[in-house]
Amino acid sequence: MHEMSLACELSDLIENTARQHNAKQVTEFTLEIGQLSGVETESLLFCLESALSGGIAARAAVKIIEKTGRGTCVQCHHRLNLQDYYTICPKCGHYEIQITSGREFKLQSVELI
């Protein structure tokens, strides 16, 4: 389960950010997760509970912004939403789709007090 290693990395990043700003507590943080990132959101949230416990962000609210998978057909330039990497263009049937969004995984913001 790679979500645990992601949760540990996020915990370290959040804790370091809080320390750099002499914060007493992390109240909230926002994650941007793309549908094509390979991250299982529910598993990540479960792992974050463990990774953050006992730290300055233990009681922080977690906001998730889901980014839709999107792409453009290389053949006909049709833009489409993607549920996975292996999608055929519904307009021309071509198989090569250039992914334009949905692979994101980033810590977007951290609220401190």
BALOBA-1460 file (C-alpha; in Angstrom, 3 decimals):
// residues 113
<rec num="1" residu="m" x="0.000" y="0.000" z="0.000"/>
<rec num="2" residu="h" x="1.837" y="3.102" z="-1.194"/>
<rec num="3" residu="e" x="-0.729" y="5.355" z="0.476"/>
<rec num="4" residu="m" x="1.038" y="4.825" z="3.822"/>
<rec num="5" residu="s" x="4.346" y="6.083" z="2.450"/>
<rec num="6" residu="l" x="2.516" y="9.060" z="0.919"/>
<rec num="7" residu="a" x="0.813" y="9.751" z="4.251"/>
<rec num="8" residu="c" x="4.159" y="9.663" z="6.072"/>
<rec num="9" residu="e" x="5.728" y="12.045" z="3.536"/>
<rec num="10" residu="l" x="2.752" y="14.402" z="3.846"/>
<rec num="11" residu="s" x="2.975" y="14.265" z="7.629"/>
<rec num="12" residu="d" x="6.658" y="15.221" z="7.505"/>
<rec num="13" residu="l" x="5.974" y="18.038" z="5.055"/>
<rec num="14" residu="i" x="3.091" y="19.429" z="7.114"/>
<rec num="15" residu="e" x="5.018" y="19.160" z="10.392"/>
<rec num="16" residu="n" x="8.073" y="20.888" z="8.891"/>
<rec num="17" residu="t" x="5.904" y="23.662" z="7.453"/>
<rec num="18" residu="a" x="4.300" y="24.223" z="10.857"/>
<rec num="19" residu="r" x="7.698" y="24.325" z="12.596"/>
<rec num="20" residu="q" x="9.104" y="26.798" z="10.054"/>
<rec num="21" residu="h" x="6.241" y="29.165" z="10.865"/>
<rec num="22" residu="n" x="6.362" y="28.590" z="14.639"/>
<rec num="23" residu="a" x="2.776" y="27.333" z="14.548"/>
<rec num="24" residu="k" x="1.066" y="25.866" z="17.573"/>
<rec num="25" residu="q" x="-1.347" y="23.784" z="15.561"/>
<rec num="26" residu="v" x="-2.305" y="22.812" z="12.036"/>
<rec num="27" residu="t" x="-6.048" y="23.375" z="11.722"/>
<rec num="28" residu="e" x="-6.561" y="22.274" z="8.141"/>
<rec num="29" residu="f" x="-4.749" y="21.224" z="5.006"/>
<rec num="30" residu="t" x="-5.868" y="20.734" z="1.437"/>
<rec num="31" residu="l" x="-4.758" y="17.992" z="-0.927"/>
<rec num="32" residu="e" x="-5.243" y="17.981" z="-4.684"/>
<rec num="33" residu="i" x="-5.604" y="14.422" z="-5.981"/>
<rec num="34" residu="g" x="-6.100" y="13.539" z="-9.630"/>
<rec num="35" residu="q" x="-8.320" y="10.663" z="-10.701"/>
<rec num="36" residu="l" x="-5.405" y="9.226" z="-12.665"/>
<rec num="37" residu="s" x="-2.794" y="9.635" z="-9.897"/>
<rec num="38" residu="g" x="-3.103" y="6.063" z="-8.672"/>
<rec num="39" residu="v" x="-3.882" y="7.264" z="-5.143"/>
<rec num="40" residu="e" x="-6.842" y="5.679" z="-3.365"/>
<rec num="41" residu="t" x="-8.310" y="8.624" z="-1.442"/>
<rec num="42" residu="e" x="-10.042" y="6.545" z="1.244"/>
<rec num="43" residu="s" x="-6.873" y="4.534" z="1.897"/>
<rec num="44" residu="l" x="-4.821" y="7.719" z="2.081"/>
<rec num="45" residu="l" x="-7.208" y="9.264" z="4.613"/>
<rec num="46" residu="f" x="-7.031" y="6.104" z="6.730"/>
<rec num="47" residu="c" x="-3.225" y="6.169" z="6.617"/>
<rec num="48" residu="l" x="-3.101" y="9.893" z="7.407"/>
<rec num="49" residu="e" x="-4.914" y="9.258" z="10.703"/>
<rec num="50" residu="s" x="-2.030" y="7.081" z="11.799"/>
<rec num="51" residu="a" x="0.748" y="9.202" z="10.291"/>
<rec num="52" residu="l" x="-0.510" y="12.418" z="11.876"/>
<rec num="53" residu="s" x="-1.414" y="11.014" z="15.312"/>
<rec num="54" residu="g" x="0.471" y="12.567" z="18.186"/>
<rec num="55" residu="g" x="1.759" y="15.447" z="16.084"/>
<rec num="56" residu="i" x="0.892" y="19.096" z="15.605"/>
<rec num="57" residu="a" x="-1.540" y="18.175" z="12.796"/>
<rec num="58" residu="a" x="-3.309" y="15.320" z="14.587"/>
<rec num="59" residu="r" x="-6.647" y="17.139" z="14.728"/>
<rec num="60" residu="a" x="-6.388" y="18.954" z="11.408"/>
<rec num="61" residu="a" x="-9.284" y="18.847" z="8.985"/>
<rec num="62" residu="v" x="-8.394" y="17.381" z="5.604"/>
<rec num="63" residu="k" x="-9.882" y="18.841" z="2.437"/>
<rec num="64" residu="i" x="-9.621" y="16.868" z="-0.783"/>
<rec num="65" residu="i" x="-9.923" y="18.473" z="-4.202"/>
<rec num="66" residu="e" x="-10.433" y="15.784" z="-6.830"/>
<rec num="67" residu="k" x="-9.075" y="16.638" z="-10.251"/>
<rec num="68" residu="t" x="-10.862" y="15.064" z="-13.183"/>
<rec num="69" residu="g" x="-8.849" y="13.044" z="-15.648"/>
<rec num="70" residu="r" x="-8.799" y="14.836" z="-18.986"/>
<rec num="71" residu="g" x="-7.093" y="14.311" z="-22.273"/>
<rec num="72" residu="t" x="-6.906" y="15.239" z="-25.932"/>
<rec num="73" residu="c" x="-6.961" y="12.777" z="-28.814"/>
<rec num="74" residu="v" x="-3.688" y="12.972" z="-30.741"/>
<rec num="75" residu="q" x="-5.497" y="12.127" z="-34.012"/>
<rec num="76" residu="c" x="-8.593" y="14.379" z="-34.060"/>
<rec num="77" residu="h" x="-7.851" y="16.729" z="-31.096"/>
<rec num="78" residu="h" x="-11.151" y="15.867" z="-29.403"/>
<rec num="79" residu="r" x="-11.073" y="16.722" z="-25.683"/>
<rec num="80" residu="l" x="-12.490" y="14.139" z="-23.327"/>
<rec num="81" residu="n" x="-12.793" y="13.147" z="-19.685"/>
<rec num="82" residu="l" x="-10.806" y="10.067" z="-18.703"/>
<rec num="83" residu="q" x="-11.612" y="7.456" z="-16.075"/>
<rec num="84" residu="d" x="-8.369" y="5.569" z="-16.719"/>
<rec num="85" residu="y" x="-5.287" y="5.621" z="-18.930"/>
<rec num="86" residu="y" x="-6.663" y="3.195" z="-21.506"/>
<rec num="87" residu="t" x="-9.411" y="5.151" z="-23.216"/>
<rec num="88" residu="i" x="-10.289" y="5.163" z="-26.890"/>
<rec num="89" residu="c" x="-11.413" y="8.439" z="-28.440"/>
<rec num="90" residu="p" x="-15.211" y="8.335" z="-28.746"/>
<rec num="91" residu="k" x="-15.084" y="10.640" z="-31.765"/>
<rec num="92" residu="c" x="-12.554" y="8.886" z="-34.054"/>
<rec num="93" residu="g" x="-11.697" y="5.617" z="-32.297"/>
<rec num="94" residu="h" x="-7.991" y="6.443" z="-32.028"/>
<rec num="95" residu="y" x="-6.207" y="4.950" z="-29.031"/>
<rec num="96" residu="e" x="-3.525" y="7.583" z="-28.366"/>
<rec num="97" residu="i" x="-4.779" y="10.143" z="-25.860"/>
<rec num="98" residu="q" x="-2.531" y="12.898" z="-24.498"/>
<rec num="99" residu="i" x="-3.342" y="13.296" z="-20.792"/>
<rec num="100" residu="t" x="-3.760" y="16.941" z="-19.847"/>
<rec num="101" residu="s" x="-4.919" y="16.643" z="-16.221"/>
<rec num="102" residu="g" x="-5.748" y="14.125" z="-13.545"/>
<rec num="103" residu="r" x="-2.285" y="12.924" z="-12.490"/>
<rec num="104" residu="e" x="-1.912" y="15.571" z="-9.773"/>
<rec num="105" residu="f" x="-1.009" y="14.769" z="-6.202"/>
<rec num="106" residu="k" x="0.012" y="17.779" z="-4.164"/>
<rec num="107" residu="l" x="-0.346" y="19.533" z="-0.874"/>
<rec num="108" residu="q" x="-2.133" y="22.695" z="-1.909"/>
<rec num="109" residu="s" x="-2.376" y="24.578" z="1.393"/>
<rec num="110" residu="v" x="-1.815" y="24.329" z="5.149"/>
<rec num="111" residu="e" x="-3.674" y="26.468" z="7.694"/>
<rec num="112" residu="l" x="-1.778" y="27.204" z="10.884"/>
<rec num="113" residu="i" x="-2.401" y="28.933" z="14.196"/>
